[in-house]
Amino acid sequence: MVTLVVATSADPASIGPASSLLAMPGWHPGPTLQDAASYTNKEVRLIKLDKRLVVENHLDKRWEEATGETVDDVVFLSKHVASSNRPALTIHPIGTPHLREGEALTAGGKPGWAAPPNPRIGPWFRLLKNIANSHNLVPEFEVTLEATHHGPEINSPTMFVEIGSTEEYWKRQDAAQAIALLVWEGLGLGERIAVGNWSRDNDRNKILLGIGGGHYVPRHMDIVRKDGVWIGHMLPGYSLLMEDPREAKSPTNSTVVGGTWRETIRVAFETTKLAFPGGEVLAHLDHKLVNLYITPTFHIC
């Protein structure tokens, strides 16, 4: 079982951390993947691509077919873009479960789809905050989780680790080194044990599924800051699309709330369960920014 760490030369916030990571000891040349170079260190494989990451669909399957190695999880290194232009270090799961067939996919993915969230997201968020503080990146950089969004389509537990939010910060060497250290320590490539290994550390077997809130999920993040908390998908209010039943043309549908919100929650719940075998998924609601019906199969915390 291997972990794929994926970078692209098309993105300075991706190739910078990858280069800093490869400067650390223990790396050796690995197999090529469709002309893309790779490097190996213990059970980690770092792949350097040349295309936008959101279009690199089924990278896990492609790696398995090319090498015979089974992919356990995937970490993409990427840039973060925000209208605020605020410098940030972010982590998030991926998926586009709220989209309908035929809707535009501006950043990859597939309608009604979400990748299993990487179980490392919660523990790595806490580790990233510690690294950013110890390297004097805070308060200049905000360390934050983001809600589930964009592609590429993939079936393995996946997360994006990003530097934001403008070219000035994408190229910051201190930020690149912080992300490289996160991967180094998080995957146990140094002398310390890996961080966020669900199969080893699942004695607290409850996992949050965040429902509602904004893109930076502040209320869910308040819970994840606590040691021992695991987090799956985080669905912002804008992805819980609802249609007012009063606007339905058929009187038989007058009490049915339409939209893709049910399917979005179902997909997020099922893929979170898949990523945390044996765990109990608890729905954590941001009540101020979501008003919806949760089926009895969810537990509210």
N, C-alpha and C positions, 0 to 999 in steps of 0.2 A: 504494500500500500504506500503510495507516494502523495505528497502535496505538490501541486503545481503553483508556482509563483510566476505570474505572467506580466511582462512589460512590453512596451512598444517604443521604437525609436521615433514614432510620429508624435510623441507626447513628452515634453521636457519634464513634467511632473511624474512621469513613469520611468523614463530611462535614467533620470538622476538617482532615485533611490535604488534602482537595479544596479547601477554602476558602483554605488557606495556599498551595497551588499556584497557584490562580487569582489570588492577590495578586501573583504574579511577572509580569514583563512579557511581552507578545507575544500575549496571548489575545484572541480575537474571538468574538462569538456565532456558533454553528453551527446546523445544521438541528435541528429537533425530531424526537424519536423517540417516537411514541405519547404525545405531550404532555410528554415528558421533555426538559428543556433540555440543550443541549450547547455546548461551547466548543472552538475550534480554535486550534492553535499548531503551525506547521510541519506535520509528518505525524502529529500527536497529536490525538486527539479525546477530550475529557473529558465524560462523560455523568453527569448528576445524576438519579438515580431516587428513588422514594419507597417502594419495597418492599424486603423482605429480599433480599439478593443471591443467596442459594442457590435462590431460586425463579425467577430471571430466566433461564430457559432460552433457548438459541439466540440470544443477544444479538448474536453476530457475524453470523449470517444475517439477522436483523432489520435490523441496520444496513446491510448490503450491499443489501438489498431497498429500503430507504428512501432511500439516498443514491447508490447505484451505486459506492461506494468498496469496494475489497477490503481485508478485515481481515487484517493480518499476525499480530498477537498481541494478547492481552488482559491487563490488570492490574486486579484487583479490590482496592479499599481497604476494609478490614473490621476488625472487632474480633476479638480472640482471648479465649477463655474457658478458664480452667484451674482445677482444684480447689485448686491451691496459692495462687491469687490473686497470684502473683508478677508484677511488672511485666515486660513482655517486648515485644520487637519481633521478629516472625516472618515467614518466607516459606515458601510450600509450593505444590506442584502439587496438582491436584484430580482426584478420581475415586472411584468406589465399585466397583472391579472384583471385590471379594470377595463381594459380595452376590448371592444367588440371586433368581430371579423370585418375586415374592410377598412378599419380605422388606420390612419397613418402611423407608421412606426418610425418616429424621428430619431430614436436612439436605440434601435435594435429591439430584440425580444420577440414576442409572439402574443397575439390576443389571447386573453384568458390563461396566461402562463406565469409561473414564478419558479425560480430555481429554489431548491432547498437552501435555507439560510445556513451559512457556515456557523457551527456551534461556537467558534472562537470569538464571535463578534463582541459579546458582552465582556469576557475576560480581557480581550485585546483593547477594548475601549478604555478600560481601567488602566491597563499597562501603558497605553499611549498617553494618557493624562499624566502618569508618573514620569515618563520619559520627557514629555514636553516641558513639564515643570522643572525637572532636573537640568535641562539644557537651556533654560531661560527663554523658551519660546512663548511662554505665557507671561503676561496677558496679550502680547501682540497677536499671537495666533489663538483662535478659539478651537478647542478640541470638542468635537460633537459627533453624535450619531445623526444619520439621515434616514428618512423613510425609504421603504422599498421602491425602487424605480429603475428603469432602463434595462437593456440587455448586456451581453449577448445571450442567446438561448443556450442553455447548458443544463445537464441533469445532476451534476455533483453538487454537494454543499459549497456555496460560493459566497464571497464578499468582495467588495471594492474598498481599497484603502487609498485615500486621495489627499492631494495638496491643493489648496485653493487660495485666492480665487482669480488671480490675474497672472499674466506672464512673469511679472516681477517675482512673485512668490513661487510659481511653478519651478523656477530656476534656482531658488534659494538652496544653497548647499547645506545649511544647517537643518532645514526642513527635510531635505533628502536623507541626511544622516539619521534623523530621528525616525523616519519611516523604515530605513534599513535596519536600525537597531530594534524596532518593533518586530520585524519579521525574524531577525536573528534570535532574539530572546523568545519570541512567541512560539517559534518552531523548535526551540531547544537545540539550535546549532552551536551554541557556545557550551559552557560548562553547566548552565542551569537547565532544569527540567522544563519541557515545553509547557506553554500556558494555554489553557482552554481545551484540554483533551477530554471530550465528553465521555469516552469509553473508560477513562481512568478516574475522572473527578465527578461522577454523576451521583454522588451520595445525596446531594440536594437535587432531586429529580424533577423540580417544577420549572417550567419554561414560560416566559411571558410572550404573549402575542399582542402587540400593541395595536389598538384600534382607535382611530380618530387623532385629532391634533394637527399641527402644522408639519411642514416638511422636515423641520429639525427636531420634532418629537420631544419637546422639553419635559413634559410630564412623565413620559415613559423613561426618558433618560435619567430623571431623578431617582427612579427605582434601580436602574441598571448601574448606577454609581456605587451601589452597595456590593460588598464582596459576596461572592457565591451566587449572584443572580445570573441566570441564563436568559438570552433574548432571541426570539425568532424573527418573523416578519413584523414590520411596523407599517401599518396602513394609515396614511394621512387622510384627513377628511375629504380632500379633493379627489381621492381615488375611490371613495365610497359613493358612487353615483346613484342618485335616486330620482324617480319620476313621480311627480305629484299625482295620486290616483284621481283627483278631481279634474285633471286634464285629460283623462282617458276617454276615448270616444264611446267605448262600450259600457253600458251601465252595469254589466256583470262584473266589471273589473274595478268598480268604484272604491273598493276597500283594499285593493292590492297596490302596494308600493313597488313600482317598477324600477328599472335600472339594473346595473351590474353589481350592486353592492353585495348581494347574497353570494354570487359566484366568486367575487373578489375575496370575501372572507373564507369561503370554503377552500379555495385553492391555497390561500395563505396558511390556513389551519392544517390542511393535509400535508403540505410540503414541510411545515415546521415539525409535525409529528414524524415525518420521514427522516428529518435531519437529527432528531433526538430519540433514537430507539429506546423504548421503555420509559420515556419521560411523560409527564402530565402537563399538557398545555393549558395555561390559564390566560383568559382574555383580560387585558388591562385597558380600560376605557378612559379616554379623555372626554369626560362628560360635557365639557363646555363647548367642544367643537364637533360633536357627533351626537345624533339622535336617531337611534335605529333599534331594530328588534334583533336580539341575539337568541339563537335557537338553544334549546336545553343541552345540547351536546357540548356547549362551552361552559367553563367555570369562570365566574367573575371574581376578580380579586381587587 
